[in-house]
Amino acid sequence: MDETKVQLSEREMPREWYNIAADMPEPPAPVLHPGTGRPIGPADLAPLFPMELIGQEVSQERHIPIPEEVQAVYRLWRPTPLYRARRLEAALDTPARIFYKYEGTSPAGSHKPNTAVAQAYYNKKEGVKRLTTETGAGQWGSALAMACNFFGLECKVYMVKVSYHQKPYRRVLMETWGAQVVPSPSQDTNAGRGILAQAPGSPGSLGIAISEAVEDAASREDTKYSLGSVLNHVLLHQTIIGREARAQMEKADAYPDVVIGCAGGGSNFAGIAFPFLRDRFAGRAIRFIAVEPEACPSLTRGVYAYDFGDTAMMTPLVKMYTLGHTFVPAGIHAGGLRYHGMAPLVSALYQQGAIEAVACGQRAVFEASVLFTRTEGIVPAPESAHAIRVVVDEALKSKAEGRSKTILFNLSGHGHFDLAAYEQYLAGELEDYSYPVEKVREALATLPKVS
Amino acid sequence: MDETKVQLSEREMPREWYNIAADMPEPPAPVLHPGTGRPIGPADLAPLFPMELIGQEVSQERHIPIPEEVQAVYRLWRPTPLYRARRLEAALDTPARIFYKYEGTSPAGSHKPNTAVAQAYYNKKEGVKRLTTETGAGQWGSALAMACNFFGLECKVYMVKVSYHQKPYRRVLMETWGAQVVPSPSQDTNAGRGILAQAPGSPGSLGIAISEAVEDAASREDTKYSLGSVLNHVLLHQTIIGREARAQMEKADAYPDVVIGCAGGGSNFAGIAFPFLRDRFAGRAIRFIAVEPEACPSLTRGVYAYDFGDTAMMTPLVKMYTLGHTFVPAGIHAGGLRYHGMAPLVSALYQQGAIEAVACGQRAVFEASVLFTRTEGIVPAPESAHAIRVVVDEALKSKAEGRSKTILFNLSGHGHFDLAAYEQYLAGELEDYSYPVEKVREALATLPKVS
């Protein structure tokens, strides 16, 4: 490959998502109703999600067609480019070949619209008028705001109050696409009012914001709820990343020895990894590394157990690697990785030994990210920068061993809204956070009992 | 054309810039030495610019090869996509076909790196170790910071003090690429110290920042100066935009009836327009519209006269449309359009009747920009939004006349660092600025006398 990047034409864009459930040697554990402890059915989810997404959640079909209406919106930025990171390779003086898929070309700046557009479409198709969701730093909220705008849906985003005030530009982005954004806890829901009554100065949390968005959706006929990670159908929609990357690697006459992605809820990692995992199931030697923050190390330090998806215990119970639903991670800049659990599909694959996981400290992550910016040009999102840290480490290992190796990673988004973090790093003022042993011990003590 | 966007492969990227000087029916007026009033020669410019750029400034060659080292950096984001704005067309219910070239895919987020990379390369090649420049809102400064980083040059950016404090993220972006950024007026130059002594609270201006950057470059052997617009060689480097657009329009089986670009110093307008202007010189019917803000309408309200390029009267005299070098435009959000003059090449073409110009108010510009964001997804930079205002007007005219028309415009950058402006617009708090008759009259009274 002589090119700097491999492009696919719009005609070469994949027309199907890849559903890993069809190929997993062992299926993931069923989702349980928190009251009865029995597996939940479609009816339990119907107040929150449209039937087509509920169907995808449990589908065993290997390939699921991407509706033409969804493809049409994808084409506003997809297929995304695959880069060969020659300048980074040169800076590291490594024999490794490094490729990255760049998802920051979407108008919202990350991979999140891949599922937001699909979810908005299916909701619209089933007559839904309005979607609610929560957002922390705002990557997900802005993706859903954009998607709702394209399909003529109202969108209400409950944004964690501390982020609402700290990251006004992400909020403005959502508003520019027409969404309504309120700081959470808000006066608009029972959950919000209850918390404000007890703690008027509450800075909010993702757990609280989820509770508000779910209550809002459940209490209105015309409204459903949308989640940006964790669930099977969300991971499914992200597989277009890996399917494109496969085609592009083939054009570059290359195949990865190792695939690397950061992992918060798990969807961007799944997006790049799942379409290659199929080869591993078929016997091919290929490694996968999910990278998480030391401040929130669900795979590397959590337990594999049934837990709630949210802090307020309103969701069903899912079996996953978890630090406990009451665990509140430190305020690292990679807001998208501050989740106590991990997608059930990714968790099952980790438990089955199909993928590896590594946890990184914040300063080491930004060190790698600044090196990337100075070699490849693009300023990565702090979440994506976690993957880069491990890419650099793998490339240096390759150098130490004197052996070439092909590395592929997902650069899930740009850091244009995260420059305050870079400012702190460059000033030597970025805090590091190590594994919070005691806090995790306490949170794990509150895991629900499942017989 | 069925596609949403037309891509070129890296192999299809143009390998030459287009030099309009070779085809202009009348050459622009010579640049004069402010002391002698005589045309300047290469020796006058040598302290500030490398010889290769001075050569390009006066070249009559039609095509100038893009060095392989510059192409290699371009390939990090070029060729950029050409979009068909189908959703905008649908929203306007217009028979017009609207195409746009999107330059926001560069790591710095605008078209500015097209010349920054070339300038850094030629300076490096001639042994220069360090470049200085000025920046207002920061688009240009970040482009040059990135370019210097790629060629191992030191970069010092004098950033207008009020922007330095109001737009910290643009500053951090420059620092992440390794540049040194100081608020101007600074203590680092005689010009800066002089102003601080008289006005310690000075918010700075582009004129002051230019004086500081020029003084710095002129006073150090290892340092030269870099300018982001206005000069012939800068416009030349931007013609890669229009050359790519020509090839892409051809692939789309289309040719523009009208080409539209915003115009501050003139380089992004020149970039999209010049490679098509050649056809006009050859007799083809094609219109060109430069769009400027009502607050700073150099083409539509200025005079065509010799004037200084900077406020401090340190530059040579150039013949251009100018509002007077002492004119200070109102604080519109399109910082890149706040320049008292217009590139001599663009000015000459306007004077010769080859191009048209329109001035727009800030609120009308943002109205069009929000419509664009909600139809096409991308949030435009406030500068680029000026072009969109006139695109919308032309498309509506097309509808009123019941005649189809093919419109091409340059979306020169994204607005990720300009969301404060969108926030004001959405809140109904955006100020409008009309043509400042009195201020321009006063400024024009200070034009230098040239015999």
Interface residues (C-beta under 8 A of the other chain):
Chain A: E3 T4 K5 Q7 S9 E10 R11 A72 R75 L76 W77 R87 T105 S106 P107 G109 M146 N149 F150 P168 Y169 V172 L173 E175 T176 W177 G178 V370 T373 R374 E376 G377 I378 V379 H416 F417 L419 A420 Y422 E423 L426
Chain B: E3 T4 K5 Q7 S9 E10 R11 A72 R75 L76 W77 R87 T105 P107 G109 M146 N149 F150 P168 Y169 V172 L173 E175 T176 W177 G178 V370 T373 R374 E376 G377 I378 V379 H416 F417 L419 A420 Y422 E423 L426
